[in-house]
């Protein structure tokens, strides 16, 4: 039975220390610097406003519970 690892003595492209010189291997993936052409449309301003209102309302509700807890503990 043979080992799945290649024999370093017969592997082409290796430098003496076992490294691979630049340009010997292909790039792992294409460049991601540019955005793809099919970007999804952003939702309208109404959805953004609704999300902001929900976050603020949750914060106010959490603060109210915190104040009520402090009043109950200290009062």
PDB file of N, H, CA, C and O in Angstrom:
ATOM      1  N   UNK A   1       0.849  -1.172   0.000  1.00  0.00           N
ATOM      2  CA  UNK A   1       0.000   0.000   0.000  1.00  0.00           C
ATOM      3  C   UNK A   1       0.897   1.238   0.000  1.00  0.00           C
ATOM      4  O   UNK A   1       1.887   1.291   0.729  1.00  0.00           O
ATOM      5  N   UNK A   2       0.553   2.222  -0.809  1.00  0.00           N
ATOM      6  H   UNK A   2      -0.251   2.180  -1.402  1.00  0.00           H
ATOM      7  CA  UNK A   2       1.386   3.416  -0.914  1.00  0.00           C
ATOM      8  C   UNK A   2       0.799   4.552  -0.087  1.00  0.00           C
ATOM      9  O   UNK A   2      -0.392   4.560   0.222  1.00  0.00           O
ATOM     10  N   UNK A   3       1.634   5.489   0.258  1.00  0.00           N
ATOM     11  H   UNK A   3       2.601   5.482   0.006  1.00  0.00           H
ATOM     12  CA  UNK A   3       1.203   6.648   1.029  1.00  0.00           C
ATOM     13  C   UNK A   3       0.574   7.679   0.092  1.00  0.00           C
ATOM     14  O   UNK A   3       1.020   7.806  -1.048  1.00  0.00           O
ATOM     15  N   UNK A   4      -0.440   8.415   0.531  1.00  0.00           N
ATOM     16  H   UNK A   4      -0.802   8.312   1.457  1.00  0.00           H
ATOM     17  CA  UNK A   4      -1.060   9.417  -0.337  1.00  0.00           C
ATOM     18  C   UNK A   4      -0.196  10.662  -0.529  1.00  0.00           C
ATOM     19  O   UNK A   4      -0.455  11.455  -1.434  1.00  0.00           O
ATOM     20  N   UNK A   5       0.817  10.844   0.301  1.00  0.00           N
ATOM     21  H   UNK A   5       1.027  10.200   1.036  1.00  0.00           H
ATOM     22  CA  UNK A   5       1.692  12.008   0.172  1.00  0.00           C
ATOM     23  C   UNK A   5       2.675  11.792  -0.971  1.00  0.00           C
ATOM     24  O   UNK A   5       3.213  10.695  -1.117  1.00  0.00           O
ATOM     25  N   UNK A   6       2.921  12.818  -1.787  1.00  0.00           N
ATOM     26  H   UNK A   6       2.484  13.710  -1.668  1.00  0.00           H
ATOM     27  CA  UNK A   6       3.887  12.655  -2.872  1.00  0.00           C
ATOM     28  C   UNK A   6       5.314  12.575  -2.334  1.00  0.00           C
ATOM     29  O   UNK A   6       5.628  13.110  -1.270  1.00  0.00           O
ATOM     30  N   UNK A   7       6.149  11.908  -3.081  1.00  0.00           N
ATOM     31  H   UNK A   7       5.894  11.473  -3.945  1.00  0.00           H
ATOM     32  CA  UNK A   7       7.556  11.776  -2.710  1.00  0.00           C
ATOM     33  C   UNK A   7       8.275  13.079  -3.043  1.00  0.00           C
ATOM     34  O   UNK A   7       8.292  13.472  -4.209  1.00  0.00           O
ATOM     35  N   UNK A   8       8.869  13.763  -2.067  1.00  0.00           N
ATOM     36  H   UNK A   8       8.855  13.443  -1.120  1.00  0.00           H
ATOM     37  CA  UNK A   8       9.539  15.031  -2.347  1.00  0.00           C
ATOM     38  C   UNK A   8      10.687  14.899  -3.343  1.00  0.00           C
ATOM     39  O   UNK A   8      11.039  15.875  -4.007  1.00  0.00           O
ATOM     40  N   UNK A   9      11.272  13.721  -3.458  1.00  0.00           N
ATOM     41  H   UNK A   9      10.986  12.929  -2.919  1.00  0.00           H
ATOM     42  CA  UNK A   9      12.383  13.522  -4.387  1.00  0.00           C
ATOM     43  C   UNK A   9      11.919  13.568  -5.839  1.00  0.00           C
ATOM     44  O   UNK A   9      12.683  13.956  -6.723  1.00  0.00           O
ATOM     45  N   UNK A  10      10.663  13.173  -6.092  1.00  0.00           N
ATOM     46  H   UNK A  10      10.042  12.857  -5.374  1.00  0.00           H
ATOM     47  CA  UNK A  10      10.176  13.128  -7.473  1.00  0.00           C
ATOM     48  C   UNK A  10       9.165  14.226  -7.783  1.00  0.00           C
ATOM     49  O   UNK A  10       8.666  14.289  -8.907  1.00  0.00           O
ATOM     50  N   UNK A  11       8.851  15.082  -6.835  1.00  0.00           N
ATOM     51  H   UNK A  11       9.256  15.031  -5.922  1.00  0.00           H
ATOM     52  CA  UNK A  11       7.888  16.157  -7.065  1.00  0.00           C
ATOM     53  C   UNK A  11       8.568  17.300  -7.800  1.00  0.00           C
ATOM     54  O   UNK A  11       9.602  17.800  -7.358  1.00  0.00           O
ATOM     55  N   UNK A  12       7.989  17.713  -8.919  1.00  0.00           N
ATOM     56  H   UNK A  12       7.149  17.307  -9.278  1.00  0.00           H
ATOM     57  CA  UNK A  12       8.593  18.792  -9.702  1.00  0.00           C
ATOM     58  C   UNK A  12       8.267  20.146  -9.090  1.00  0.00           C
ATOM     59  O   UNK A  12       7.233  20.313  -8.442  1.00  0.00           O
ATOM     60  N   UNK A  13       9.148  21.103  -9.299  1.00  0.00           N
ATOM     61  H   UNK A  13       9.987  20.968  -9.825  1.00  0.00           H
ATOM     62  CA  UNK A  13       8.892  22.474  -8.885  1.00  0.00           C
ATOM     63  C   UNK A  13       9.313  22.818  -7.475  1.00  0.00           C
ATOM     64  O   UNK A  13       9.139  23.964  -7.059  1.00  0.00           O
ATOM     65  N   UNK A  14       9.860  21.875  -6.718  1.00  0.00           N
ATOM     66  H   UNK A  14      10.000  20.944  -7.057  1.00  0.00           H
ATOM     67  CA  UNK A  14      10.262  22.176  -5.345  1.00  0.00           C
ATOM     68  C   UNK A  14      11.686  22.712  -5.316  1.00  0.00           C
ATOM     69  O   UNK A  14      12.549  22.274  -6.076  1.00  0.00           O
ATOM     70  N   UNK A  15      11.909  23.660  -4.432  1.00  0.00           N
ATOM     71  H   UNK A  15      11.207  24.016  -3.815  1.00  0.00           H
ATOM     72  CA  UNK A  15      13.254  24.174  -4.203  1.00  0.00           C
ATOM     73  C   UNK A  15      13.963  23.236  -3.230  1.00  0.00           C
ATOM     74  O   UNK A  15      13.312  22.370  -2.647  1.00  0.00           O
ATOM     75  N   UNK A  16      15.260  23.377  -3.037  1.00  0.00           N
ATOM     76  H   UNK A  16      15.789  24.081  -3.511  1.00  0.00           H
ATOM     77  CA  UNK A  16      15.992  22.460  -2.156  1.00  0.00           C
ATOM     78  C   UNK A  16      15.421  22.368  -0.743  1.00  0.00           C
ATOM     79  O   UNK A  16      15.458  21.289  -0.152  1.00  0.00           O
ATOM     80  N   UNK A  17      14.902  23.443  -0.185  1.00  0.00           N
ATOM     81  H   UNK A  17      14.872  24.320  -0.666  1.00  0.00           H
ATOM     82  CA  UNK A  17      14.361  23.390   1.168  1.00  0.00           C
ATOM     83  C   UNK A  17      12.936  22.874   1.230  1.00  0.00           C
ATOM     84  O   UNK A  17      12.374  22.752   2.318  1.00  0.00           O
ATOM     85  N   UNK A  18      12.342  22.569   0.090  1.00  0.00           N
ATOM     86  H   UNK A  18      12.799  22.668  -0.794  1.00  0.00           H
ATOM     87  CA  UNK A  18      10.977  22.063   0.066  1.00  0.00           C
ATOM     88  C   UNK A  18       9.951  23.116  -0.285  1.00  0.00           C
ATOM     89  O   UNK A  18       8.768  22.802  -0.418  1.00  0.00           O
ATOM     90  N   UNK A  19      10.381  24.374  -0.440  1.00  0.00           N
ATOM     91  H   UNK A  19      11.342  24.628  -0.332  1.00  0.00           H
ATOM     92  CA  UNK A  19       9.446  25.438  -0.792  1.00  0.00           C
ATOM     93  C   UNK A  19       9.119  25.430  -2.275  1.00  0.00           C
ATOM     94  O   UNK A  19       9.707  24.680  -3.054  1.00  0.00           O
ATOM     95  N   UNK A  20       8.186  26.266  -2.645  1.00  0.00           N
ATOM     96  H   UNK A  20       7.708  26.875  -2.013  1.00  0.00           H
ATOM     97  CA  UNK A  20       7.768  26.384  -4.036  1.00  0.00           C
ATOM     98  C   UNK A  20       8.104  27.787  -4.506  1.00  0.00           C
ATOM     99  O   UNK A  20       7.746  28.756  -3.837  1.00  0.00           O
ATOM    100  N   UNK A  21       8.785  27.924  -5.642  1.00  0.00           N
ATOM    101  H   UNK A  21       9.076  27.136  -6.185  1.00  0.00           H
ATOM    102  CA  UNK A  21       9.145  29.255  -6.123  1.00  0.00           C
ATOM    103  C   UNK A  21       7.920  30.034  -6.588  1.00  0.00           C
ATOM    104  O   UNK A  21       6.917  29.432  -6.971  1.00  0.00           O
ATOM    105  N   UNK A  22       7.986  31.364  -6.561  1.00  0.00           N
ATOM    106  H   UNK A  22       8.800  31.854  -6.251  1.00  0.00           H
ATOM    107  CA  UNK A  22       6.856  32.164  -7.031  1.00  0.00           C
ATOM    108  C   UNK A  22       6.539  31.852  -8.487  1.00  0.00           C
ATOM    109  O   UNK A  22       7.441  31.664  -9.304  1.00  0.00           O
ATOM    110  N   UNK A  23       5.270  31.800  -8.798  1.00  0.00           N
ATOM    111  H   UNK A  23       4.537  31.952  -8.134  1.00  0.00           H
ATOM    112  CA  UNK A  23       4.835  31.527 -10.151  1.00  0.00           C
ATOM    113  C   UNK A  23       4.678  30.055 -10.462  1.00  0.00           C
ATOM    114  O   UNK A  23       4.176  29.712 -11.532  1.00  0.00           O
ATOM    115  N   UNK A  24       5.087  29.173  -9.570  1.00  0.00           N
ATOM    116  H   UNK A  24       5.495  29.452  -8.700  1.00  0.00           H
ATOM    117  CA  UNK A  24       4.980  27.738  -9.822  1.00  0.00           C
ATOM    118  C   UNK A  24       3.548  27.245  -9.613  1.00  0.00           C
ATOM    119  O   UNK A  24       3.098  26.325 -10.295  1.00  0.00           O
ATOM    120  N   UNK A  25       2.845  27.854  -8.676  1.00  0.00           N
ATOM    121  H   UNK A  25       3.211  28.601  -8.122  1.00  0.00           H
ATOM    122  CA  UNK A  25       1.466  27.434  -8.415  1.00  0.00           C
ATOM    123  C   UNK A  25       0.505  28.497  -8.921  1.00  0.00           C
ATOM    124  O   UNK A  25       0.844  29.681  -8.918  1.00  0.00           O
ATOM    125  N   UNK A  26      -0.680  28.102  -9.354  1.00  0.00           N
ATOM    126  H   UNK A  26      -0.955  27.141  -9.357  1.00  0.00           H
ATOM    127  CA  UNK A  26      -1.657  29.095  -9.815  1.00  0.00           C
ATOM    128  C   UNK A  26      -2.249  29.848  -8.629  1.00  0.00           C
ATOM    129  O   UNK A  26      -2.194  29.357  -7.501  1.00  0.00           O
ATOM    130  N   UNK A  27      -2.810  31.021  -8.861  1.00  0.00           N
ATOM    131  H   UNK A  27      -2.855  31.420  -9.777  1.00  0.00           H
ATOM    132  CA  UNK A  27      -3.443  31.749  -7.756  1.00  0.00           C
ATOM    133  C   UNK A  27      -4.641  30.969  -7.215  1.00  0.00           C
ATOM    134  O   UNK A  27      -5.300  30.228  -7.944  1.00  0.00           O
ATOM    135  N   UNK A  28      -4.901  31.148  -5.944  1.00  0.00           N
ATOM    136  H   UNK A  28      -4.366  31.750  -5.351  1.00  0.00           H
ATOM    137  CA  UNK A  28      -5.988  30.417  -5.308  1.00  0.00           C
ATOM    138  C   UNK A  28      -7.360  30.834  -5.779  1.00  0.00           C
ATOM    139  O   UNK A  28      -8.269  30.007  -5.844  1.00  0.00           O
ATOM    140  N   UNK A  29      -7.528  32.083  -6.105  1.00  0.00           N
ATOM    141  H   UNK A  29      -6.790  32.755  -6.053  1.00  0.00           H
ATOM    142  CA  UNK A  29      -8.830  32.588  -6.552  1.00  0.00           C
ATOM    143  C   UNK A  29      -8.603  33.867  -7.327  1.00  0.00           C
ATOM    144  O   UNK A  29      -7.522  34.456  -7.296  1.00  0.00           O
ATOM    145  N   UNK A  30      -9.637  34.279  -8.015  1.00  0.00           N
ATOM    146  H   UNK A  30     -10.515  33.801  -8.039  1.00  0.00           H
ATOM    147  CA  UNK A  30      -9.509  35.512  -8.781  1.00  0.00           C
ATOM    148  C   UNK A  30      -9.556  36.709  -7.842  1.00  0.00           C
ATOM    149  O   UNK A  30      -9.888  36.570  -6.665  1.00  0.00           O
ATOM    150  N   UNK A  31      -9.233  37.846  -8.349  1.00  0.00           N
ATOM    151  H   UNK A  31      -8.963  37.959  -9.305  1.00  0.00           H
ATOM    152  CA  UNK A  31      -9.203  39.063  -7.546  1.00  0.00           C
ATOM    153  C   UNK A  31     -10.602  39.420  -7.056  1.00  0.00           C
ATOM    154  O   UNK A  31     -11.587  39.242  -7.773  1.00  0.00           O
ATOM    155  N   UNK A  32     -10.676  39.919  -5.842  1.00  0.00           N
ATOM    156  H   UNK A  32      -9.876  40.064  -5.260  1.00  0.00           H
ATOM    157  CA  UNK A  32     -11.960  40.351  -5.300  1.00  0.00           C
ATOM    158  C   UNK A  32     -11.970  41.849  -5.053  1.00  0.00           C
ATOM    159  O   UNK A  32     -12.772  42.345  -4.262  1.00  0.00           O
ATOM    160  N   UNK A  33     -11.078  42.575  -5.728  1.00  0.00           N
ATOM    161  H   UNK A  33     -10.426  42.172  -6.370  1.00  0.00           H
ATOM    162  CA  UNK A  33     -11.003  44.013  -5.506  1.00  0.00           C
ATOM    163  C   UNK A  33     -12.222  44.735  -6.064  1.00  0.00           C
ATOM    164  O   UNK A  33     -12.662  45.731  -5.491  1.00  0.00           O
ATOM    165  N   UNK A  34     -12.766  44.257  -7.154  1.00  0.00           N
ATOM    166  H   UNK A  34     -12.409  43.448  -7.620  1.00  0.00           H
ATOM    167  CA  UNK A  34     -13.923  44.906  -7.769  1.00  0.00           C
ATOM    168  C   UNK A  34     -15.195  44.166  -7.376  1.00  0.00           C
ATOM    169  O   UNK A  34     -15.194  42.946  -7.212  1.00  0.00           O
ATOM    170  N   UNK A  35     -16.267  44.916  -7.230  1.00  0.00           N
ATOM    171  H   UNK A  35     -16.267  45.907  -7.364  1.00  0.00           H
ATOM    172  CA  UNK A  35     -17.550  44.315  -6.889  1.00  0.00           C
ATOM    173  C   UNK A  35     -18.119  43.613  -8.121  1.00  0.00           C
ATOM    174  O   UNK A  35     -17.928  44.085  -9.241  1.00  0.00           O
ATOM    175  N   UNK A  36     -18.809  42.501  -7.929  1.00  0.00           N
ATOM    176  H   UNK A  36     -18.964  42.117  -7.019  1.00  0.00           H
ATOM    177  CA  UNK A  36     -19.415  41.837  -9.074  1.00  0.00           C
ATOM    178  C   UNK A  36     -20.514  42.703  -9.683  1.00  0.00           C
ATOM    179  O   UNK A  36     -21.061  43.590  -9.028  1.00  0.00           O
ATOM    180  N   UNK A  37     -20.816  42.433 -10.922  1.00  0.00           N
ATOM    181  H   UNK A  37     -20.371  41.713 -11.453  1.00  0.00           H
ATOM    182  CA  UNK A  37     -21.773  43.265 -11.656  1.00  0.00           C
ATOM    183  C   UNK A  37     -23.199  43.107 -11.143  1.00  0.00           C
ATOM    184  O   UNK A  37     -24.003  44.028 -11.284  1.00  0.00           O
ATOM    185  N   UNK A  38     -23.524  41.983 -10.563  1.00  0.00           N
ATOM    186  H   UNK A  38     -22.870  41.235 -10.448  1.00  0.00           H
ATOM    187  CA  UNK A  38     -24.908  41.738 -10.152  1.00  0.00           C
ATOM    188  C   UNK A  38     -25.121  41.966  -8.654  1.00  0.00           C
ATOM    189  O   UNK A  38     -25.560  41.064  -7.941  1.00  0.00           O
ATOM    190  N   UNK A  39     -24.814  43.157  -8.191  1.00  0.00           N
ATOM    191  H   UNK A  39     -24.458  43.890  -8.771  1.00  0.00           H
ATOM    192  CA  UNK A  39     -25.032  43.511  -6.792  1.00  0.00           C
ATOM    193  C   UNK A  39     -26.529  43.643  -6.526  1.00  0.00           C
ATOM    194  O   UNK A  39     -27.241  44.226  -7.344  1.00  0.00           O
ATOM    195  N   UNK A  40     -27.025  43.117  -5.406  1.00  0.00           N
ATOM    196  H   UNK A  40     -26.446  42.644  -4.742  1.00  0.00           H
ATOM    197  CA  UNK A  40     -28.451  43.272  -5.103  1.00  0.00           C
ATOM    198  C   UNK A  40     -28.780  44.723  -4.774  1.00  0.00           C
ATOM    199  O   UNK A  40     -27.945  45.462  -4.252  1.00  0.00           O
ATOM    200  N   UNK A  41     -29.983  45.106  -5.081  1.00  0.00           N
ATOM    201  H   UNK A  41     -30.661  44.506  -5.505  1.00  0.00           H
ATOM    202  CA  UNK A  41     -30.440  46.459  -4.786  1.00  0.00           C
ATOM    203  C   UNK A  41     -30.634  46.605  -3.282  1.00  0.00           C
ATOM    204  O   UNK A  41     -31.116  45.691  -2.612  1.00  0.00           O
ATOM    205  N   UNK A  42     -30.259  47.748  -2.774  1.00  0.00           N
ATOM    206  H   UNK A  42     -29.868  48.490  -3.318  1.00  0.00           H
ATOM    207  CA  UNK A  42     -30.489  48.037  -1.363  1.00  0.00           C
ATOM    208  C   UNK A  42     -31.972  48.309  -1.155  1.00  0.00           C
ATOM    209  O   UNK A  42     -32.643  48.849  -2.035  1.00  0.00           O
ATOM    210  N   UNK A  43     -32.469  47.937  -0.001  1.00  0.00           N
ATOM    211  H   UNK A  43     -31.924  47.498   0.714  1.00  0.00           H
ATOM    212  CA  UNK A  43     -33.882  48.186   0.273  1.00  0.00           C
ATOM    213  C   UNK A  43     -34.125  49.684   0.407  1.00  0.00           C
ATOM    214  O   UNK A  43     -33.189  50.468   0.565  1.00  0.00           O
ATOM    215  N   UNK A  44     -35.357  50.053   0.344  1.00  0.00           N
ATOM    216  H   UNK A  44     -36.117  49.416   0.216  1.00  0.00           H
ATOM    217  CA  UNK A  44     -35.708  51.471   0.362  1.00  0.00           C
ATOM    218  C   UNK A  44     -35.454  52.135   1.701  1.00  0.00           C
ATOM    219  O   UNK A  44     -35.078  51.484   2.675  1.00  0.00           O
ATOM    220  N   UNK A  45     -35.663  53.432   1.731  1.00  0.00           N
ATOM    221  H   UNK A  45     -35.969  53.961   0.939  1.00  0.00           H
ATOM    222  CA  UNK A  45     -35.428  54.196   2.957  1.00  0.00           C
ATOM    223  C   UNK A  45     -36.395  53.792   4.054  1.00  0.00           C
ATOM    224  O   UNK A  45     -36.061  53.887   5.235  1.00  0.00           O
ATOM    225  N   UNK A  46     -37.586  53.342   3.686  1.00  0.00           N
ATOM    226  H   UNK A  46     -37.856  53.264   2.727  1.00  0.00           H
ATOM    227  CA  UNK A  46     -38.573  52.942   4.686  1.00  0.00           C
ATOM    228  C   UNK A  46     -38.104  51.775   5.534  1.00  0.00           C
ATOM    229  O   UNK A  46     -38.312  51.758   6.747  1.00  0.00           O
ATOM    230  N   UNK A  47     -37.471  50.802   4.898  1.00  0.00           N
ATOM    231  H   UNK A  47     -37.302  50.816   3.912  1.00  0.00           H
ATOM    232  CA  UNK A  47     -36.978  49.640   5.641  1.00  0.00           C
ATOM    233  C   UNK A  47     -35.844  50.046   6.574  1.00  0.00           C
ATOM    234  O   UNK A  47     -35.753  49.548   7.696  1.00  0.00           O
ATOM    235  N   UNK A  48     -34.985  50.944   6.120  1.00  0.00           N
ATOM    236  H   UNK A  48     -35.059  51.349   5.209  1.00  0.00           H
ATOM    237  CA  UNK A  48     -33.891  51.414   6.974  1.00  0.00           C
ATOM    238  C   UNK A  48     -34.434  52.191   8.164  1.00  0.00           C
ATOM    239  O   UNK A  48     -33.963  52.031   9.290  1.00  0.00           O
ATOM    240  N   UNK A  49     -35.416  53.021   7.908  1.00  0.00           N
ATOM    241  H   UNK A  49     -35.799  53.151   6.994  1.00  0.00           H
ATOM    242  CA  UNK A  49     -36.013  53.804   8.991  1.00  0.00           C
ATOM    243  C   UNK A  49     -36.704  52.888   9.997  1.00  0.00           C
ATOM    244  O   UNK A  49     -36.597  53.103  11.204  1.00  0.00           O
ATOM    245  N   UNK A  50     -37.410  51.868   9.511  1.00  0.00           N
ATOM    246  H   UNK A  50     -37.497  51.693   8.530  1.00  0.00           H
ATOM    247  CA  UNK A  50     -38.097  50.932  10.409  1.00  0.00           C
ATOM    248  C   UNK A  50     -37.090  50.170  11.269  1.00  0.00           C
ATOM    249  O   UNK A  50     -37.327  49.948  12.456  1.00  0.00           O
ATOM    250  N   UNK A  51     -35.978  49.774  10.678  1.00  0.00           N
ATOM    251  H   UNK A  51     -35.785  49.953   9.714  1.00  0.00           H
ATOM    252  CA  UNK A  51     -34.956  49.060  11.448  1.00  0.00           C
ATOM    253  C   UNK A  51     -34.348  49.967  12.510  1.00  0.00           C
ATOM    254  O   UNK A  51     -34.109  49.527  13.635  1.00  0.00           O
ATOM    255  N   UNK A  52     -34.096  51.226  12.169  1.00  0.00           N
ATOM    256  H   UNK A  52     -34.289  51.584  11.255  1.00  0.00           H
ATOM    257  CA  UNK A  52     -33.533  52.170  13.138  1.00  0.00           C
ATOM    258  C   UNK A  52     -34.510  52.418  14.278  1.00  0.00           C
ATOM    259  O   UNK A  52     -34.105  52.481  15.439  1.00  0.00           O
ATOM    260  N   UNK A  53     -35.783  52.558  13.960  1.00  0.00           N
ATOM    261  H   UNK A  53     -36.112  52.507  13.017  1.00  0.00           H
ATOM    262  CA  UNK A  53     -36.802  52.771  14.997  1.00  0.00           C
ATOM    263  C   UNK A  53     -36.882  51.551  15.904  1.00  0.00           C
ATOM    264  O   UNK A  53     -37.020  51.697  17.119  1.00  0.00           O
ATOM    265  N   UNK A  54     -36.798  50.346  15.336  1.00  0.00           N
ATOM    266  H   UNK A  54     -36.685  50.227  14.350  1.00  0.00           H
ATOM    267  CA  UNK A  54     -36.860  49.131  16.144  1.00  0.00           C
ATOM    268  C   UNK A  54     -35.665  49.041  17.087  1.00  0.00           C
ATOM    269  O   UNK A  54     -35.821  48.641  18.241  1.00  0.00           O
ATOM    270  N   UNK A  55     -34.485  49.404  16.619  1.00  0.00           N
ATOM    271  H   UNK A  55     -34.358  49.729  15.682  1.00  0.00           H
ATOM    272  CA  UNK A  55     -33.287  49.358  17.466  1.00  0.00           C
ATOM    273  C   UNK A  55     -33.397  50.366  18.598  1.00  0.00           C
ATOM    274  O   UNK A  55     -33.081  50.048  19.745  1.00  0.00           O
ATOM    275  N   UNK A  56     -33.842  51.578  18.287  1.00  0.00           N
ATOM    276  H   UNK A  56     -34.098  51.836  17.356  1.00  0.00           H
ATOM    277  CA  UNK A  56     -33.991  52.612  19.318  1.00  0.00           C
ATOM    278  C   UNK A  56     -35.058  52.199  20.328  1.00  0.00           C
ATOM    279  O   UNK A  56     -34.871  52.374  21.532  1.00  0.00           O
ATOM    280  N   UNK A  57     -36.179  51.649  19.846  1.00  0.00           N
ATOM    281  H   UNK A  57     -36.330  51.506  18.868  1.00  0.00           H
ATOM    282  CA  UNK A  57     -37.247  51.219  20.752  1.00  0.00           C
ATOM    283  C   UNK A  57     -36.752  50.112  21.682  1.00  0.00           C
ATOM    284  O   UNK A  57     -37.078  50.108  22.869  1.00  0.00           O
ATOM    285  N   UNK A  58     -35.981  49.189  21.157  1.00  0.00           N
ATOM    286  H   UNK A  58     -35.717  49.192  20.192  1.00  0.00           H
ATOM    287  CA  UNK A  58     -35.433  48.125  21.993  1.00  0.00           C
ATOM    288  C   UNK A  58     -34.491  48.699  23.046  1.00  0.00           C
ATOM    289  O   UNK A  58     -34.510  48.264  24.198  1.00  0.00           O
ATOM    290  N   UNK A  59     -33.674  49.667  22.662  1.00  0.00           N
ATOM    291  H   UNK A  59     -33.659  50.020  21.727  1.00  0.00           H
ATOM    292  CA  UNK A  59     -32.767  50.303  23.617  1.00  0.00           C
ATOM    293  C   UNK A  59     -33.509  51.038  24.717  1.00  0.00           C
ATOM    294  O   UNK A  59     -33.138  50.957  25.888  1.00  0.00           O
ATOM    295  N   UNK A  60     -34.569  51.763  24.337  1.00  0.00           N
ATOM    296  H   UNK A  60     -34.871  51.829  23.385  1.00  0.00           H
ATOM    297  CA  UNK A  60     -35.373  52.483  25.332  1.00  0.00           C
ATOM    298  C   UNK A  60     -36.054  51.492  26.267  1.00  0.00           C
ATOM    299  O   UNK A  60     -36.109  51.717  27.476  1.00  0.00           O
ATOM    300  N   UNK A  61     -36.570  50.405  25.720  1.00  0.00           N
ATOM    301  H   UNK A  61     -36.525  50.222  24.738  1.00  0.00           H
ATOM    302  CA  UNK A  61     -37.225  49.392  26.547  1.00  0.00           C
ATOM    303  C   UNK A  61     -36.233  48.746  27.517  1.00  0.00           C
ATOM    304  O   UNK A  61     -36.558  48.524  28.683  1.00  0.00           O
ATOM    305  N   UNK A  62     -35.028  48.446  27.038  1.00  0.00           N
ATOM    306  H   UNK A  62     -34.764  48.626  26.091  1.00  0.00           H
ATOM    307  CA  UNK A  62     -34.013  47.859  27.914  1.00  0.00           C
ATOM    308  C   UNK A  62     -33.620  48.841  29.016  1.00  0.00           C
ATOM    309  O   UNK A  62     -33.451  48.442  30.169  1.00  0.00           O
ATOM    310  N   UNK A  63     -33.475  50.121  28.671  1.00  0.00           N
ATOM    311  H   UNK A  63     -33.613  50.445  27.735  1.00  0.00           H
ATOM    312  CA  UNK A  63     -33.142  51.131  29.678  1.00  0.00           C
ATOM    313  C   UNK A  63     -34.259  51.263  30.702  1.00  0.00           C
ATOM    314  O   UNK A  63     -33.991  51.426  31.892  1.00  0.00           O
ATOM    315  N   UNK A  64     -35.518  51.195  30.250  1.00  0.00           N
ATOM    316  H   UNK A  64     -35.736  51.063  29.283  1.00  0.00           H
ATOM    317  CA  UNK A  64     -36.652  51.294  31.176  1.00  0.00           C
ATOM    318  C   UNK A  64     -36.655  50.119  32.152  1.00  0.00           C
ATOM    319  O   UNK A  64     -36.900  50.309  33.343  1.00  0.00           O
ATOM    320  N   UNK A  65     -36.386  48.912  31.662  1.00  0.00           N
ATOM    321  H   UNK A  65     -36.186  48.758  30.695  1.00  0.00           H
ATOM    322  CA  UNK A  65     -36.318  47.760  32.560  1.00  0.00           C
ATOM    323  C   UNK A  65     -35.168  47.911  33.555  1.00  0.00           C
ATOM    324  O   UNK A  65     -35.311  47.545  34.722  1.00  0.00           O
ATOM    325  N   UNK A  66     -34.038  48.440  33.110  1.00  0.00           N
ATOM    326  H   UNK A  66     -33.922  48.737  32.162  1.00  0.00           H
ATOM    327  CA  UNK A  66     -32.896  48.640  33.988  1.00  0.00           C
ATOM    328  C   UNK A  66     -33.224  49.653  35.081  1.00  0.00           C
ATOM    329  O   UNK A  66     -32.900  49.438  36.250  1.00  0.00           O
ATOM    330  N   UNK A  67     -33.865  50.754  34.702  1.00  0.00           N
ATOM    331  H   UNK A  67     -34.128  50.929  33.753  1.00  0.00           H
ATOM    332  CA  UNK A  67     -34.253  51.775  35.686  1.00  0.00           C
ATOM    333  C   UNK A  67     -35.275  51.202  36.657  1.00  0.00           C
ATOM    334  O   UNK A  67     -35.186  51.442  37.861  1.00  0.00           O
ATOM    335  N   UNK A  68     -36.251  50.443  36.145  1.00  0.00           N
ATOM    336  H   UNK A  68     -36.323  50.248  35.167  1.00  0.00           H
ATOM    337  CA  UNK A  68     -37.259  49.839  37.023  1.00  0.00           C
ATOM    338  C   UNK A  68     -36.610  48.864  37.999  1.00  0.00           C
ATOM    339  O   UNK A  68     -37.017  48.794  39.158  1.00  0.00           O
ATOM    340  N   UNK A  69     -35.621  48.122  37.555  1.00  0.00           N
ATOM    341  H   UNK A  69     -35.291  48.179  36.613  1.00  0.00           H
ATOM    342  CA  UNK A  69     -34.915  47.199  38.437  1.00  0.00           C
ATOM    343  C   UNK A  69     -34.163  47.960  39.525  1.00  0.00           C
ATOM    344  O   UNK A  69     -34.203  47.577  40.694  1.00  0.00           O
ATOM    345  N   UNK A  70     -33.474  49.045  39.139  1.00  0.00           N
ATOM    346  H   UNK A  70     -33.443  49.356  38.189  1.00  0.00           H
ATOM    347  CA  UNK A  70     -32.746  49.837  40.127  1.00  0.00           C
ATOM    348  C   UNK A  70     -33.685  50.470  41.143  1.00  0.00           C
ATOM    349  O   UNK A  70     -33.377  50.511  42.334  1.00  0.00           O
ATOM    350  N   UNK A  71     -34.828  50.963  40.681  1.00  0.00           N
ATOM    351  H   UNK A  71     -35.079  50.930  39.714  1.00  0.00           H
ATOM    352  CA  UNK A  71     -35.799  51.562  41.603  1.00  0.00           C
ATOM    353  C   UNK A  71     -36.313  50.498  42.565  1.00  0.00           C
ATOM    354  O   UNK A  71     -36.498  50.772  43.751  1.00  0.00           O
ATOM    355  N   UNK A  72     -36.544  49.293  42.067  1.00  0.00           N
ATOM    356  H   UNK A  72     -36.394  49.071  41.104  1.00  0.00           H
ATOM    357  CA  UNK A  72     -37.021  48.210  42.927  1.00  0.00           C
ATOM    358  C   UNK A  72     -35.976  47.767  43.927  1.00  0.00           C
ATOM    359  O   UNK A  72     -36.320  47.439  45.063  1.00  0.00           O
ATOM    360  N   UNK A  73     -34.714  47.746  43.544  1.00  0.00           N
ATOM    361  H   UNK A  73     -34.435  48.012  42.621  1.00  0.00           H
ATOM    362  CA  UNK A  73     -33.649  47.295  44.437  1.00  0.00           C
ATOM    363  C   UNK A  73     -33.316  48.374  45.457  1.00  0.00           C
ATOM    364  O   UNK A  73     -33.136  48.073  46.637  1.00  0.00           O
ATOM    365  N   UNK A  74     -33.232  49.622  45.019  1.00  0.00           N
ATOM    366  H   UNK A  74     -33.379  49.866  44.060  1.00  0.00           H
ATOM    367  CA  UNK A  74     -32.831  50.700  45.909  1.00  0.00           C
ATOM    368  C   UNK A  74     -34.002  51.306  46.677  1.00  0.00           C
ATOM    369  O   UNK A  74     -33.802  51.961  47.700  1.00  0.00           O
ATOM    370  N   UNK A  75     -35.210  51.093  46.193  1.00  0.00           N
ATOM    371  H   UNK A  75     -35.373  50.562  45.362  1.00  0.00           H
ATOM    372  CA  UNK A  75     -36.365  51.773  46.792  1.00  0.00           C
ATOM    373  C   UNK A  75     -36.985  51.083  47.919  1.00  0.00           C
ATOM    374  O   UNK A  75     -37.960  51.577  48.485  1.00  0.00           O
TER     375      UNK A  75
END
